[in-house]
């Protein structure tokens, strides 16, 4: 503890040895929150009813054995971090500022970090990391954010510090390639949140085979138009022209987890041919995405009524006319 008291003073004469910057309320697991102590390089899972610490993870008195993305033992996953978020069962994302790095105080290479924990073996494993390509443009020793988006992309905010006045919002894919980037001048950006105008849909583009002439399965993955901390109701419908041929209620999973749906379409009244069907995904606010796709039935030349069902749509379809990003901004102080 003496090390942290000595090296973190930042508030006048007061030792800023914890510098808590995030309290994340987990609404799926009642009465639990996560507290990020930036200057201890540690997060805490806390019982909000009793105030007891359930576990700690990080550099200071961690309950877990930590393993980096290569599987090697690690002291911590982050230094001076921001914005811890739960993104699934035992899965988390955090913005690693790489500030006050106890192995190298001069180091400053921010990154996005995802990790998964096991509360039985008390181990934690990094599952995704993206480190900045250079630490002059992307420098961010304080503030910052990282989010896991639909389709397994990540959006991060580099909003303060460095040798330039540019703030950067950067979205990367699973391979670590930059998808898009926004540079903002004249402000400091604390965090950003992505949203879309309507729910998102991804079809399973593979051809499906069935040995029955009565039904066929269409598989798809959906996400709500905004990130939620609790499950919410959804509705899926399929129309052939004006005729409703399928309807079912479902639940959007929270934290933009993949919500997988399997639609069993009854095709016993359909003959060989191509049918233009429409799919509607609606959320609890009444906001919907409408997509059109070709449904092709081909009777195989062998006995047994083997039917090939082809879904002719893009593999990934974003709902509505597009989306947006909401920024938390602070004015740049005059020098």
N, C-alpha and C positions, 0 to 999 in steps of 0.2 A: 504493500500500500504506500510506503514511503516514496517509491518511484513515481507513482501517479500524482501524489501531493506535490512533489518537487517539480515535475515537468508540465503540469497543467494549472496555470494560474489565471488566465484570461479574463477575469472579471474584477479589475482593480486589484485590491489587496486580498481578495477572497480566492481561496484555492478551488478552482473549478474542476474537481477531480472526477465527477461523474458526467456532467453535461448531458443530461437526458434530453433527447430530441424527438423521440417517437414513442407514443403509446398506441398500440394497435389492439383494438377490442375485437376479439374473436367471437362473432355472433353465432357461429355454428357450434362452438363448444362453450356453453353458457358460463358466465362469470369468470372468464379467463381473458387476460390481456398479455401482451408482450411489450416489454420496456427495453429500449435501446439506450445503454449508457455509453455514449460516444467515446469518452476519454478513458473508459475501462476496457474498450474494445470487446464488449460483452453484452449479450442480450439476456433478459430474464423472462421466464414464463411465470405469471403471478396469478394466484387464486384471488379474485377480487372480493370474494365474500369474507375470507379469513385474513387476507393480506400476506399469506405465506408464499414464499418463493417455491415453485414446483420444481424448476431446474434452471441452471445457468449454462450458457454456451458462449465460449470465446476465450480470450486470453486470461482473464482474471477468475480463478477458481472455477473452471469449467467442470461440469459433471460428465462431459462427453469426451471420448477419444475422437479426435478430428482427423480426417483424411482428405487431402486435396484432390483436384480433378484427376491426377495421375495415380491416386491410390496411396500416396506417400503420407506418413504422419505429418500433421501440421499443428502449430501452436495456436493459430486462430485463422478464421476465414476472412477477416476484415480488420482495418485500422481506421479509427475515427469515422465510423460508418453512419449512414442515415437510412431512414425509411424501411425498417423491417416490415415485411408483409407475409402473411400466410397465403399460399397459393394452392393448397390442396392438403390432404391428410399427411401430416408430418413433412410437408414440403414448404420451403420458404425462399424468398428472394430479398436481397438487400443491396444497397448501393455502397460499395467499398470505396471510401475517399482515399484510402492509403495515406492518411494523415497521422502524424505522430507515430509513425511506424517504429516500434521499439527495436527492430533489427537494423533499421537504417533511417534515422530521422530526416535525412535529405530525400528519401524516396517519395515520389508523388505520382503514382500511376493508378488513377481510379479505374474501377471496373464494375461490371454487373456480376453478381454471384448468386447462384441458386444452390441450395443444399437440402438434403433429406436426412432425417434423424430416425433412430430406432431407440425407443424408450425401454426396450427389454435388454438389448445388448449395450446400451449407452454408447453408441457410436453415431457419428455424423459424417456424411460424405458429400463433398462438392459434386454437383451433377451438371452444372453449366457455368462457364465464366466467359466474359468478354472484356478484354483489357484494351484501353485506348491505344491507337496507333502512334501517337506522340503526346508528350506531356507539356507542350507549349500551347497548342490550340485547345486541347481538351482539359487543361488543368482545372481542377476543382477541389481545393483543399477543404472547403466547407460547403454546406448545403448539398443538394443533389438528390436524385430519385432513380429508381429502377422498377419497371413493371413488366410482368409476363402477360402478353397479349394473346388473343385468339390466333390459332395457327402456329403457335410456338415461336413467335417473334418477341423481342424485348425492346422496350422504349426506355431511354434514360435521359437524364437532365444534367448538363454540365453548366452550372449557372453562376459561379463566383470564383474569383482568384485568377492567377495566371498572368501572363505578360500581354494579353490582348483584352479588349473590351467586349469580345463576342461571347454570348451565351449560346450553347448548342443543345439541341434536342436531336437525339440519334436513335433510330430504330434499326436493329440488326436481326438477321434470320438465325436459324439453328446452326448454320455453318459459320456464323460470325461475320457474314458479309453485310455491309451497310446497305439498307434498303432505301432510306431517305434521310435527309438531315435538314434541319432548319437552324439558321444562324440569326440571332436577335442582337441588335445593337442598343446600347444605352440603358439597359436594365440588368438587374440581377434576378435570375429565375430560380426559385426555390424548388418547386416540384411541377410535374405535369401529369394530367390524366387524359387518357384516350377515350373517346366515345364515338358511336356510330349512329346514323339516323334511323336504323332499324336492325332487327336481328340478323346475324350472319349464318350462312349455310355452307357446308362442304359436303358434296356428294362422294360416295364411293363409286368411282368411275369404272370399276371392273365389271365385265359382263357376268351376269348371274345365270346359273343353270338350275332348273327344277325338273323333277321327274313327275310332276303333277300338272294337269291342265287347269287346276282350280285356283292356284294362288302363286304369287311371286313376291320376293322380298326386295325392298329398296332400302339400302343403308345410307344414313347421312349423319353428320355431326353438326350441332347448332350451338350458338352462343348468343346471349342476350346483347342488346345494343350498348350496354354499359356494364361496368364491373360492379358486382354486388357482393355483399358479405353474407347474405343469406339466400337460400334457395327461393325460387319464385315460380309461379305457375306459367305454363305455356300451352299453346294449342297448335296442332298440326292438322292440316286438311289437304286433300288432293281432289281436284275436279277434272272431269272429262267434259269439257265444254261447260254447261251449266249444271251438270249432274255431279253431286257430291258422291265420290266413290270410296273415300276414306276420311275418318276423323278420329282424333284421340287426344286426350290431355296428357301432358308430361310436365316435368319439373326441370327448369334451368338450374344447373349446378352453380354454386357460388364461385367467386374468385376467377371467373372465366375459365373454369375447368371444362374439358370437352364433354358435351352432353350428347351421347350417342343414341340414335333412334333407329329402329328397324320397323319399317312399314310393310305390313302384309297386305298386298293388293289382291283382291279377288278378281280373277281373270277368266272364270269359267264361261262368261258370256261373250268373251272377246275372241275373234277369229284372227288368223294370221294377218299381220299388217302393222302399220306405224300409227301411233296415236299421240297427239299433242296434248299433254296433260299440264295442269298448273298446280304448283305447290305453294301453300300459304303457311308461314310460321308466324305466330302472333304471341306477343308477350302480355303480361298482366296489365299493362297500360293501354292495351288496344293497338299498339304499334305493330305493324306487320310487314313482312317481306314476301313478295309474290314472285315466283320464278316459274318459267315455262321449260318443259323438257320433253323430248321425244321418247316414247315408250314403244319398243319394237318387239313384236312377238313373231317368232319363226318356228314353225313346226318342223322338227327334225325328220329326216327321211328314214328313220329307223322306228321300229315298234316301241311302244311304251310312252308315247306322247312326251318325249323329251323336248322342252321348250326353252329356247334361248331368249333371255330378256335383256335387252341392251338399253342403258340409260345414257342418252346423248346430251351431256351438259358439261360445262367446265368442271374440273375437279374442285376448285375453290371459287365460291361466289360470295362476294361481299354484299350484304343487304343494303337496299336503298341507294340513294344518289351519292353516298360517300360518308365521311365521318369528320371528326375534328379533334382538336387537342386543346385542353383547358390549362392555362398556365397560372401558377402562383408567382406574381412578380413583385419585386421590390425596386424602388427607384435607386439608381446609382447615386451615391453621395458625391457631392461636388468636392473636388480636390482643392 
